[in-house]
Amino acid sequence: YRVSADVDEVNTLKSRLDHWELPADTTDAHAPASLLKLWYRELYEPLIPDELYNDCVTHHAEPERTITIVNNLPELNKLVLCYLVRFLQIFARSEVVQVTKMDASNLAMVIAPNCLRCTSQDPRIIFENARKEMAFMRTLIQSLDTSFMEGIY
């Protein structure tokens, strides 16, 4: 997730998926990860709606509050976020981290900007909140019970 894929390959994959064609010839393992991040980033509205953004950055290190925020999401946003977090929790397992070197903090760092969007135009606030956005996602990866998503593909 940390390494960007070739832009042309990602665009080709995106185009094929936009036409409901399943790509079978992907050679770059980073391409699907880049495509996933792109999909979240290009959503018209962020996965975490603007009206909940301040709660996320304010309570980024409080597991109970972060779970409450997730529970207050619109149902579709909640399901998509929980599915994503479940996926990231698999990658955050110690046996996977030993190979990928991508622990919960690293995963949160690369996915947070795609799920939360700072509404401020002030570079200082954007920079300051980036750390809190990452902490919010890390807290979800480490604390959110996503067992209800098991078996959903």
PASEBA-1860 file (N, C-alpha, C; in nm, 3 decimals):
! residues 153
1> YRVSADVD> 0.081/-0.120/0.000/0.000/0.000/0.000/0.085/0.126/0.000 ~ 0.204/0.115/0.049/0.290/0.232/0.059/0.353/0.267/-0.075 ~ 0.379/0.167/-0.156/0.443/0.189/-0.285/0.336/0.211/-0.391 ~ 0.350/0.319/-0.464/0.252/0.348/-0.570/0.279/0.260/-0.691 ~ 0.172/0.224/-0.756/0.182/0.143/-0.877/0.204/0.235/-0.997 ~ 0.235/0.174/-1.108/0.248/0.247/-1.234/0.113/0.311/-1.266 ~ 0.114/0.441/-1.290/-0.009/0.517/-1.313/-0.086/0.463/-1.433 ~ -0.015/0.430/-1.539/-0.081/0.379/-1.659/-0.152/0.246/-1.631
9> EVNTLKSR> -0.086/0.160/-1.554/-0.149/0.031/-1.522/-0.273/0.051/-1.435 ~ -0.264/0.141/-1.338/-0.380/0.169/-1.253/-0.495/0.225/-1.336 ~ -0.465/0.318/-1.425/-0.569/0.376/-1.511/-0.631/0.271/-1.603 ~ -0.549/0.181/-1.654/-0.601/0.073/-1.738/-0.692/-0.018/-1.658 ~ -0.649/-0.054/-1.537/-0.733/-0.137/-1.451/-0.865/-0.067/-1.418 ~ -0.855/0.060/-1.387/-0.975/0.138/-1.354/-1.071/0.140/-1.472 ~ -1.019/0.164/-1.588/-1.102/0.168/-1.708/-1.170/0.034/-1.733 ~ -1.095/-0.073/-1.716/-1.153/-0.206/-1.738/-1.262/-0.235/-1.635
17> LDHWELPA> -1.236/-0.201/-1.511/-1.337/-0.224/-1.407/-1.460/-0.136/-1.429 ~ -1.439/-0.015/-1.478/-1.551/0.074/-1.508/-1.643/0.015/-1.615 ~ -1.587/-0.075/-1.695/-1.665/-0.142/-1.800/-1.701/-0.285/-1.759 ~ -1.692/-0.313/-1.630/-1.728/-0.443/-1.572/-1.644/-0.558/-1.628 ~ -1.522/-0.528/-1.666/-1.429/-0.631/-1.712/-1.334/-0.664/-1.597 ~ -1.325/-0.790/-1.562/-1.233/-0.831/-1.457/-1.093/-0.849/-1.513 ~ -0.999/-0.770/-1.467/-0.862/-0.784/-1.517/-0.797/-0.909/-1.460 ~ -0.740/-0.988/-1.546/-0.675/-1.112/-1.502/-0.525/-1.109/-1.525
25> DTTDAHAP> -0.476/-1.005/-1.587/-0.336/-1.002/-1.626/-0.254/-0.895/-1.553 ~ -0.293/-0.864/-1.431/-0.220/-0.764/-1.354/-0.085/-0.820/-1.313 ~ 0.020/-0.747/-1.343/0.155/-0.794/-1.311/0.214/-0.722/-1.191 ~ 0.162/-0.606/-1.159/0.214/-0.526/-1.049/0.126/-0.544/-0.927 ~ 0.180/-0.602/-0.822/0.102/-0.625/-0.700/0.056/-0.495/-0.635 ~ 0.121/-0.386/-0.667/0.084/-0.257/-0.608/-0.037/-0.195/-0.679 ~ -0.067/-0.242/-0.798/-0.177/-0.184/-0.875/-0.313/-0.200/-0.807 ~ -0.349/-0.320/-0.761/-0.479/-0.331/-0.692/-0.487/-0.244/-0.566
33> ASLLKLWY> -0.377/-0.233/-0.493/-0.376/-0.149/-0.373/-0.395/-0.002/-0.411 ~ -0.327/0.041/-0.515/-0.342/0.179/-0.561/-0.483/0.204/-0.612 ~ -0.539/0.106/-0.678/-0.676/0.118/-0.729/-0.776/0.128/-0.615 ~ -0.755/0.051/-0.510/-0.844/0.057/-0.394/-0.838/0.196/-0.329 ~ -0.717/0.246/-0.309/-0.704/0.380/-0.250/-0.766/0.485/-0.340 ~ -0.748/0.472/-0.470/-0.806/0.566/-0.566/-0.959/0.565/-0.558 ~ -1.016/0.446/-0.547/-1.163/0.435/-0.539/-1.216/0.513/-0.419 ~ -1.153/0.493/-0.304/-1.198/0.566/-0.185/-1.175/0.716/-0.200
41> RELYEPLI> -1.063/0.753/-0.256/-1.029/0.894/-0.271/-1.123/0.965/-0.368 ~ -1.173/0.893/-0.468/-1.258/0.955/-0.569/-1.407/0.952/-0.535 ~ -1.442/0.898/-0.421/-1.583/0.902/-0.382/-1.629/1.047/-0.377 ~ -1.751/1.072/-0.422/-1.803/1.209/-0.424/-1.799/1.268/-0.284 ~ -1.845/1.191/-0.187/-1.835/1.230/-0.047/-1.742/1.131/0.020 ~ -1.661/1.177/0.113/-1.569/1.083/0.180/-1.647/0.978/0.259 ~ -1.582/0.868/0.283/-1.644/0.759/0.359/-1.688/0.808/0.497 ~ -1.606/0.891/0.558/-1.644/0.957/0.683/-1.698/1.095/0.643
49> PDELYNDC> -1.829/1.116/0.655/-1.887/1.244/0.611/-1.828/1.364/0.686 ~ -1.831/1.477/0.620/-1.775/1.600/0.677/-1.831/1.632/0.815 ~ -1.959/1.603/0.836/-2.019/1.639/0.965/-1.965/1.555/1.082 ~ -1.897/1.446/1.052/-1.837/1.364/1.159/-1.685/1.380/1.166 ~ -1.630/1.458/1.075/-1.484/1.472/1.068/-1.426/1.525/1.199 ~ -1.482/1.632/1.252/-1.426/1.690/1.375/-1.431/1.593/1.492 ~ -1.537/1.513/1.500/-1.544/1.411/1.605/-1.430/1.311/1.589 ~ -1.400/1.275/1.465/-1.293/1.178/1.439/-1.158/1.230/1.486
57> VTHHAEPE> -1.127/1.354/1.452/-0.996/1.407/1.490/-0.990/1.445/1.638 ~ -1.104/1.475/1.696/-1.107/1.509/1.839/-1.091/1.385/1.926 ~ -1.154/1.276/1.885/-1.157/1.153/1.967/-1.077/1.040/1.903 ~ -0.973/1.074/1.830/-0.897/0.977/1.751/-0.833/0.865/1.832 ~ -0.807/0.888/1.959/-0.737/0.788/2.039/-0.828/0.721/2.142 ~ -0.958/0.742/2.129/-1.054/0.685/2.224/-1.135/0.576/2.155 ~ -1.099/0.450/2.178/-1.166/0.340/2.108/-1.319/0.343/2.118 ~ -1.371/0.368/2.236/-1.517/0.368/2.251/-1.581/0.478/2.168
65> RTITIVNN> -1.520/0.595/2.168/-1.575/0.707/2.090/-1.562/0.682/1.940 ~ -1.450/0.624/1.897/-1.435/0.596/1.754/-1.540/0.496/1.707 ~ -1.569/0.398/1.790/-1.671/0.299/1.755/-1.808/0.364/1.751 ~ -1.834/0.456/1.842/-1.961/0.530/1.839/-1.973/0.611/1.710 ~ -1.864/0.672/1.668/-1.865/0.747/1.542/-1.900/0.654/1.426 ~ -1.837/0.538/1.423/-1.867/0.441/1.316/-2.015/0.403/1.320 ~ -2.066/0.381/1.438/-2.207/0.342/1.451/-2.303/0.454/1.411 ~ -2.255/0.578/1.410/-2.337/0.691/1.369/-2.327/0.723/1.220
73> LPELNKLV> -2.246/0.647/1.149/-2.234/0.668/1.005/-2.363/0.625/0.935 ~ -2.390/0.682/0.818/-2.498/0.626/0.736/-2.470/0.477/0.713 ~ -2.574/0.398/0.703/-2.558/0.252/0.700/-2.461/0.204/0.592 ~ -2.472/0.256/0.472/-2.383/0.212/0.364/-2.238/0.249/0.395 ~ -2.216/0.370/0.443/-2.080/0.413/0.480/-2.024/0.321/0.588 ~ -2.108/0.289/0.685/-2.065/0.202/0.795/-2.023/0.065/0.742 ~ -2.104/0.008/0.655/-2.071/-0.124/0.601/-1.942/-0.121/0.520 ~ -1.927/-0.020/0.437/-1.806/-0.010/0.354/-1.683/0.012/0.443
81> LCYLVRFL> -1.695/0.099/0.542/-1.582/0.124/0.632/-1.547/-0.002/0.711 ~ -1.647/-0.070/0.762/-1.620/-0.193/0.838/-1.555/-0.300/0.751 ~ -1.598/-0.309/0.627/-1.537/-0.405/0.535/-1.391/-0.368/0.512 ~ -1.364/-0.241/0.491/-1.226/-0.195/0.472/-1.143/-0.223/0.596 ~ -1.195/-0.189/0.711/-1.120/-0.210/0.836/-1.094/-0.359/0.857 ~ -1.192/-0.442/0.829/-1.172/-0.587/0.841/-1.057/-0.632/0.750 ~ -1.058/-0.582/0.629/-0.952/-0.613/0.533/-0.816/-0.568/0.588 ~ -0.811/-0.449/0.644/-0.685/-0.397/0.700/-0.643/-0.475/0.824
89> QIFARSEV> -0.741/-0.521/0.902/-0.709/-0.601/1.020/-0.639/-0.731/0.982 ~ -0.675/-0.786/0.869/-0.607/-0.907/0.821/-0.461/-0.875/0.792 ~ -0.437/-0.761/0.729/-0.300/-0.721/0.698/-0.222/-0.679/0.823 ~ -0.292/-0.643/0.929/-0.225/-0.600/1.052/-0.189/-0.716/1.144 ~ -0.224/-0.838/1.105/-0.187/-0.955/1.185/-0.035/-0.970/1.187 ~ 0.017/-1.013/1.300/0.163/-1.017/1.318/0.233/-1.101/1.211 ~ 0.173/-1.213/1.172/0.239/-1.298/1.072/0.246/-1.230/0.935 ~ 0.152/-1.142/0.907/0.154/-1.068/0.781/0.251/-0.950/0.792
97> VQVTKMDA> 0.248/-0.884/0.906/0.336/-0.768/0.928/0.483/-0.810/0.916 ~ 0.516/-0.931/0.960/0.654/-0.979/0.949/0.701/-0.978/0.804 ~ 0.610/-1.001/0.713/0.645/-1.006/0.570/0.633/-0.868/0.506 ~ 0.525/-0.797/0.536/0.497/-0.671/0.466/0.557/-0.548/0.532 ~ 0.587/-0.558/0.661/0.636/-0.444/0.740/0.532/-0.332/0.750 ~ 0.406/-0.368/0.725/0.296/-0.270/0.731/0.208/-0.303/0.850 ~ 0.240/-0.243/0.965/0.158/-0.265/1.084/0.037/-0.173/1.080 ~ -0.042/-0.174/1.187/-0.164/-0.093/1.190/-0.135/0.055/1.169
105> SNLAMVIA> -0.026/0.103/1.224/0.010/0.245/1.206/0.042/0.277/1.061 ~ 0.118/0.191/0.998/0.153/0.214/0.857/0.030/0.202/0.767 ~ -0.054/0.104/0.794/-0.177/0.089/0.715/-0.266/0.212/0.733 ~ -0.277/0.259/0.856/-0.358/0.378/0.883/-0.302/0.500/0.810 ~ -0.171/0.509/0.804/-0.107/0.623/0.739/-0.143/0.629/0.590 ~ -0.148/0.515/0.524/-0.174/0.517/0.380/-0.323/0.521/0.347 ~ -0.409/0.477/0.438/-0.552/0.472/0.406/-0.630/0.592/0.460 ~ -0.584/0.653/0.567/-0.658/0.764/0.629/-0.690/0.878/0.531
113> PNCLRCTS> -0.595/0.922/0.449/-0.627/1.033/0.359/-0.735/0.999/0.255 ~ -0.763/0.871/0.240/-0.863/0.828/0.144/-1.001/0.813/0.206 ~ -1.008/0.815/0.338/-1.135/0.795/0.409/-1.185/0.921/0.478 ~ -1.093/1.007/0.516/-1.128/1.131/0.585/-1.074/1.248/0.504 ~ -1.152/1.354/0.495/-1.106/1.474/0.422/-1.121/1.595/0.511 ~ -1.010/1.657/0.539/-1.011/1.779/0.620/-1.084/1.888/0.542 ~ -1.174/1.955/0.609/-1.254/2.059/0.542/-1.186/2.195/0.545 ~ -1.079/2.208/0.622/-1.009/2.335/0.632/-0.919/2.356/0.510
121> QDPRIIFE> -0.897/2.481/0.478/-0.803/2.517/0.372/-0.669/2.564/0.430 ~ -0.662/2.573/0.562/-0.543/2.619/0.632/-0.439/2.506/0.636 ~ -0.324/2.525/0.572/-0.222/2.418/0.569/-0.179/2.370/0.707 ~ -0.176/2.461/0.804/-0.137/2.419/0.939/-0.237/2.322/0.998 ~ -0.365/2.350/0.980/-0.469/2.261/1.033/-0.468/2.128/0.958 ~ -0.453/2.134/0.828/-0.447/2.011/0.747/-0.332/1.924/0.795 ~ -0.216/1.984/0.815/-0.098/1.910/0.860/-0.120/1.853/1.000 ~ -0.173/1.935/1.089/-0.198/1.893/1.227/-0.301/1.780/1.232
129> NARKEMAF> -0.404/1.790/1.150/-0.510/1.689/1.152/-0.469/1.558/1.085 ~ -0.371/1.562/0.997/-0.328/1.440/0.929/-0.286/1.334/1.030 ~ -0.214/1.374/1.132/-0.171/1.282/1.238/-0.291/1.224/1.312 ~ -0.391/1.308/1.337/-0.511/1.264/1.407/-0.596/1.172/1.320 ~ -0.600/1.200/1.191/-0.672/1.112/1.098/-0.610/0.973/1.099 ~ -0.477/0.969/1.094/-0.407/0.841/1.098/-0.434/0.768/1.230 ~ -0.434/0.843/1.339/-0.460/0.782/1.470/-0.602/0.727/1.477 ~ -0.697/0.798/1.419/-0.835/0.751/1.416/-0.844/0.617/1.343
137> MRTLIQSL> -0.783/0.610/1.226/-0.787/0.485/1.148/-0.712/0.373/1.221 ~ -0.599/0.406/1.282/-0.524/0.305/1.358/-0.609/0.250/1.473 ~ -0.680/0.339/1.541/-0.767/0.297/1.651/-0.875/0.202/1.599 ~ -0.931/0.232/1.483/-1.031/0.142/1.425/-0.970/0.007/1.390 ~ -0.854/0.009/1.329/-0.789/-0.117/1.290/-0.762/-0.202/1.415 ~ -0.725/-0.138/1.522/-0.690/-0.210/1.644/-0.810/-0.244/1.733 ~ -0.921/-0.170/1.720/-1.028/-0.184/1.819/-1.165/-0.221/1.764 ~ -1.191/-0.195/1.639/-1.326/-0.216/1.587/-1.355/-0.365/1.569
145> DTSFMEGI> -1.467/-0.409/1.624/-1.510/-0.547/1.607/-1.577/-0.559/1.470 ~ -1.510/-0.626/1.380/-1.563/-0.643/1.245/-1.602/-0.788/1.219 ~ -1.618/-0.865/1.324/-1.648/-1.008/1.306/-1.779/-1.030/1.230 ~ -1.871/-0.934/1.237/-1.997/-0.950/1.165/-1.977/-0.946/1.014 ~ -1.860/-0.901/0.970/-1.829/-0.896/0.826/-1.769/-1.027/0.776 ~ -1.739/-1.118/0.867/-1.676/-1.244/0.829/-1.762/-1.318/0.727 ~ -1.697/-1.366/0.625/-1.767/-1.442/0.522/-1.827/-1.356/0.412 ~ -1.817/-1.224/0.424/-1.868/-1.135/0.320/-1.752/-1.102/0.226
153> Y> -1.771/-1.132/0.100/-1.664/-1.107/0.003/-1.709/-1.012/-0.102
END
